[in-house]
Amino acid sequence: AVSNELTGPIPDSISSLTNLATLRVSTNFMTGTLPPGLQSLSGLTVLDLSNQWSNGEDDDYDTKGNSGFVGTLPSFKGFKELRRFDLGVNSLQGTIPVDFLADVDRSDGGLFEYA
């Protein structure tokens, strides 16, 4: 769902998609806080919620007043399979949790990409 002009929040009912491996909704107009149900998708290999433009214009981040997703950053503890993670160009704030991405499995030398 990249660049499909999706709007609004991610519904908490996303937690029912227990076999979801990729959630990529970058470059849209989504807003709101990250729902608690997102934490239950620990089997994700790709989580890309980047580049959310709340004002309907994605051409100039510095002057257009982006907000996108707001609130605090979840820990994403338990996400062992995650290989790509991107929350860039949003308005998340606060401190990074101590256990942030603590369980990502890097033992196989696999690539882990984040932004």
C-alpha positions, 0 to 999 in steps of 0.5 A: 500500500505504498503511495496509495493515499491512505488516510487515518489511523491504523485500526487496532483490529490489525492484531487479528492478522496474526500471520502477517509478514509484511506491513508496508504502508509508507508514503501515505497520509496516515495519522494517529498513534500506533495502535497497541495491536501492532505489538501483537504482530511479532512475526513481521519481517518488514515494518515500514510506516515511514513518510506519512504526510498529514497535510496531503502534500508530500513534496516538502517536509520542512515547510508543509508541516508533517505530523503523520503518526504521533505519540510514543515509540513502542518497544517492539519487543518480541519481534524476532523475525524483523529484518526491515524497520522504518518509521522515518518522517513521522512525529513520534516522540519521547524516549526510546524504550530500553527494550526497543527491538531487543529480541530481533534475531541477529544470530544468523548474520542476517541483514537488519535494516532500519531508518 
